[in-house]
Amino acid sequence: LQRFLHTLRIFNEDMARDWDALQSTWEEADKLWRNDDTRRRFDNDWQEMGSALRMYRERFAEEYEEFLLRRKWALDEYFDH
């Protein structure tokens, strides 16, 4: 049982690091997206795909950020941080 719990803890710590990296990447992408030059270049290069991605991000970005926060809180609570 102790071995299993140890393995589970290591797995959860690895997942937390992966999710932290993903959240960091998401935040960096958000900073770039707010830069008008970056958005214009993207829209010019990708046109319709850029519009679709912008609509998707506007619609789901808050829900995704909320999911990441809830997951972080759960991991922090689980690991007593």
ROSE-4610 file (N, C-alpha, C; in Angstrom, 1 decimal, always signed):
// ROSE-4610
residu = [L/L/L/Q/Q/Q/R/R/R/F/F/F/L/L/L/H/H/H/T/T/T/L/L/L/R/R/R/I/I/I/F/F/F/N/N/N/E/E/E/D/D/D/M/M/M/A/A/A/R/R/R/D/D/D/W/W/W/D/D/D/A/A/A/L/L/L/Q/Q/Q/S/S/S/T/T/T/W/W/W/E/E/E/E/E/E/A/A/A/D/D/D/K/K/K/L/L/L/W/W/W/R/R/R/N/N/N/D/D/D/D/D/D/T/T/T/R/R/R/R/R/R/R/R/R/F/F/F/D/D/D/N/N/N/D/D/D/W/W/W/Q/Q/Q/E/E/E/M/M/M/G/G/G/S/S/S/A/A/A/L/L/L/R/R/R/M/M/M/Y/Y/Y/R/R/R/E/E/E/R/R/R/F/F/F/A/A/A/E/E/E/E/E/E/Y/Y/Y/E/E/E/E/E/E/F/F/F/L/L/L/L/L/L/R/R/R/R/R/R/K/K/K/W/W/W/A/A/A/L/L/L/D/D/D/E/E/E/Y/Y/Y/F/F/F/D/D/D/H/H/H]
num = [1/1/1/2/2/2/3/3/3/4/4/4/5/5/5/6/6/6/7/7/7/8/8/8/9/9/9/10/10/10/11/11/11/12/12/12/13/13/13/14/14/14/15/15/15/16/16/16/17/17/17/18/18/18/19/19/19/20/20/20/21/21/21/22/22/22/23/23/23/24/24/24/25/25/25/26/26/26/27/27/27/28/28/28/29/29/29/30/30/30/31/31/31/32/32/32/33/33/33/34/34/34/35/35/35/36/36/36/37/37/37/38/38/38/39/39/39/40/40/40/41/41/41/42/42/42/43/43/43/44/44/44/45/45/45/46/46/46/47/47/47/48/48/48/49/49/49/50/50/50/51/51/51/52/52/52/53/53/53/54/54/54/55/55/55/56/56/56/57/57/57/58/58/58/59/59/59/60/60/60/61/61/61/62/62/62/63/63/63/64/64/64/65/65/65/66/66/66/67/67/67/68/68/68/69/69/69/70/70/70/71/71/71/72/72/72/73/73/73/74/74/74/75/75/75/76/76/76/77/77/77/78/78/78/79/79/79/80/80/80/81/81/81]
x = [+0.8/+0.0/+0.9/+1.9/+2.8/+3.5/+3.9/+4.5/+3.5/+2.3/+1.3/+1.0/+0.9/+0.7/+1.9/+3.1/+4.3/+4.3/+3.9/+3.9/+2.8/+1.7/+0.6/+1.0/+1.7/+2.2/+3.2/+4.1/+5.0/+4.3/+3.3/+2.5/+1.8/+1.2/+0.4/+1.4/+2.6/+3.6/+4.0/+4.2/+4.6/+3.4/+2.2/+1.1/+0.9/+1.2/+1.1/+2.1/+3.3/+4.4/+3.9/+3.4/+2.9/+1.8/+0.9/-0.2/+0.3/+1.3/+1.9/+2.5/+3.2/+3.9/+2.8/+1.8/+0.7/+0.0/-0.2/-0.8/+0.1/+1.4/+2.4/+2.4/+2.3/+2.3/+1.0/-0.1/-1.4/-1.3/-0.7/-0.6/+0.3/+1.4/+2.3/+1.6/+0.8/+0.0/-1.0/-1.6/-2.6/-1.9/-0.7/+0.1/+0.3/+0.8/+1.0/-0.2/-1.3/-2.6/-3.1/-2.8/-3.2/-2.4/-1.2/-0.4/-1.0/-1.5/-2.2/-1.4/-0.1/+0.7/+0.7/+0.8/+0.8/-0.6/-1.6/-3.0/-3.2/-2.7/-2.9/-2.1/-0.8/+0.0/-0.7/-1.2/-1.8/-3.1/-3.9/-5.1/-4.7/-3.7/-3.3/-2.8/-2.0/-1.4/-2.5/-3.4/-4.3/-5.8/-6.1/-7.5/-8.6/-9.3/-10.5/-10.1/-9.0/-8.6/-8.3/-7.7/-7.5/-8.8/-9.8/-11.1/-11.7/-11.7/-12.3/-11.6/-10.3/-9.5/-9.8/-9.9/-10.2/-11.6/-12.6/-13.9/-13.9/-13.2/-13.1/-12.4/-11.3/-10.7/-11.6/-12.3/-13.1/-14.3/-14.7/-15.8/-15.4/-14.2/-13.9/-12.7/-12.0/-10.8/-11.1/-12.2/-12.5/-12.8/-13.5/-13.8/-12.5/-11.6/-10.4/-9.5/-9.4/-8.6/-9.2/-10.6/-11.2/-10.9/-10.9/-10.6/-9.1/-8.2/-6.8/-6.7/-7.4/-7.3/-7.9/-9.1/-9.7/-8.8/-8.1/-7.2/-6.0/-5.4/-4.3/-4.7/-5.9/-6.3/-6.5/-7.0/-7.2/-5.8/-4.9/-3.5/-2.9/-3.0/-2.4/-3.0/-4.3/-5.0/-4.5/-4.4/-4.0/-2.6/-1.7/-0.3/+0.0/-1.1/-0.9/+0.0/-0.2/+0.7/-0.1]
y = [-1.2/+0.0/+1.3/+1.3/+2.4/+2.6/+1.6/+1.7/+2.3/+1.8/+2.4/+3.9/+4.2/+5.6/+6.5/+6.0/+6.7/+6.9/+5.8/+5.9/+6.9/+6.9/+7.8/+9.3/+9.5/+10.8/+11.3/+10.5/+10.9/+11.2/+10.3/+10.6/+11.9/+12.2/+13.5/+14.7/+14.5/+15.6/+15.9/+14.8/+14.9/+15.6/+15.2/+15.8/+17.3/+17.6/+19.0/+19.9/+19.3/+20.0/+20.2/+19.2/+19.3/+20.3/+20.3/+21.3/+22.7/+22.8/+24.2/+24.7/+23.8/+24.2/+24.6/+23.8/+24.1/+25.5/+25.7/+27.0/+28.1/+27.9/+29.0/+29.3/+28.3/+28.4/+29.2/+28.8/+29.5/+30.9/+31.2/+32.6/+33.4/+32.8/+33.5/+33.7/+32.7/+32.9/+34.0/+34.1/+35.2/+36.6/+36.7/+38.0/+38.3/+37.3/+37.6/+38.0/+37.3/+37.5/+39.0/+39.5/+40.9/+41.9/+41.5/+42.4/+42.6/+43.8/+44.0/+43.6/+43.8/+43.4/+41.9/+41.2/+39.7/+39.3/+39.8/+39.4/+39.8/+40.9/+41.3/+40.4/+40.1/+39.2/+37.8/+37.3/+36.0/+36.0/+37.1/+37.2/+37.3/+38.0/+38.2/+36.8/+36.1/+34.8/+33.7/+33.7/+32.6/+32.9/+34.2/+34.7/+33.9/+33.1/+32.4/+31.6/+30.9/+30.1/+31.0/+32.1/+33.1/+33.6/+33.9/+34.3/+33.2/+32.0/+30.9/+30.7/+30.7/+30.6/+31.7/+32.9/+34.0/+33.8/+33.4/+33.2/+32.1/+31.0/+29.9/+30.3/+31.1/+31.6/+32.5/+33.4/+34.3/+33.6/+32.5/+31.7/+30.8/+30.2/+29.1/+29.5/+30.6/+30.9/+31.0/+31.6/+31.8/+30.4/+29.5/+28.2/+27.4/+27.5/+26.8/+27.3/+28.6/+29.1/+28.7/+28.7/+28.3/+26.8/+26.0/+24.6/+24.4/+25.2/+25.1/+25.6/+26.6/+27.1/+26.0/+25.4/+24.4/+23.2/+22.8/+21.7/+22.0/+23.2/+23.6/+23.6/+24.2/+24.2/+22.8/+21.9/+20.5/+19.8/+20.1/+19.5/+20.1/+21.4/+22.1/+21.5/+21.3/+20.8/+19.4/+18.6/+17.2/+17.1/+17.9/+17.9/+18.8/+19.4/+20.3/+21.5/+22.2/+23.4/+24.6]
z = [+0.0/+0.0/+0.0/+0.8/+0.9/-0.5/-1.1/-2.5/-3.5/-3.4/-4.3/-4.0/-2.8/-2.4/-2.9/-2.7/-3.1/-4.6/-5.4/-6.8/-7.3/-6.6/-6.9/-6.6/-5.5/-5.2/-6.3/-6.7/-7.8/-9.0/-9.4/-10.6/-10.5/-9.3/-9.2/-9.2/-8.7/-8.7/-10.2/-10.9/-12.3/-13.1/-12.8/-13.5/-13.1/-11.9/-11.5/-12.2/-12.4/-13.1/-14.6/-15.2/-16.6/-16.7/-15.8/-15.8/-15.5/-14.6/-14.4/-15.7/-16.4/-17.6/-18.7/-18.7/-19.7/-19.3/-18.0/-17.6/-17.9/-17.7/-18.0/-19.5/-20.3/-21.8/-22.2/-21.6/-21.8/-21.5/-20.3/-19.9/-20.9/-21.3/-22.3/-23.6/-24.0/-25.3/-25.1/-23.9/-23.7/-23.8/-23.2/-23.3/-24.8/-25.6/-27.0/-27.7/-27.3/-28.0/-27.8/-26.6/-26.3/-27.0/-27.6/-28.3/-29.7/-30.1/-31.3/-32.5/-32.6/-33.7/-33.9/-32.8/-32.9/-33.4/-32.9/-33.4/-34.9/-35.3/-36.7/-37.6/-37.2/-38.0/-38.1/-37.0/-37.0/-37.9/-37.8/-38.6/-40.1/-40.4/-41.8/-42.4/-41.5/-42.0/-42.1/-41.1/-41.0/-41.3/-41.5/-41.8/-41.1/-41.8/-41.3/-40.0/-40.1/-38.9/-37.7/-38.0/-36.9/-36.3/-37.1/-36.6/-35.8/-36.3/-35.5/-34.2/-34.2/-32.9/-31.9/-32.4/-31.6/-30.9/-31.7/-31.2/-30.2/-30.4/-29.5/-28.2/-28.3/-27.1/-26.3/-27.0/-26.2/-25.5/-26.1/-25.6/-24.4/-24.6/-23.6/-22.7/-22.9/-22.2/-20.7/-20.3/-18.9/-18.2/-18.9/-18.4/-18.2/-19.2/-19.1/-18.0/-17.8/-16.7/-15.4/-15.3/-14.1/-13.8/-14.8/-14.7/-14.1/-14.7/-14.2/-12.8/-12.4/-11.0/-10.0/-10.4/-9.6/-9.4/-10.5/-10.4/-9.5/-9.7/-8.8/-7.4/-7.1/-5.7/-5.1/-5.9/-5.5/-5.2/-6.1/-5.9/-4.7/-4.5/-3.4/-2.1/-2.1/-0.9/-0.6/-1.7/-1.6/-1.0/-1.5/-1.1/+0.1/+0.7/+1.8/+1.6/+0.4/+0.1/+0.5]
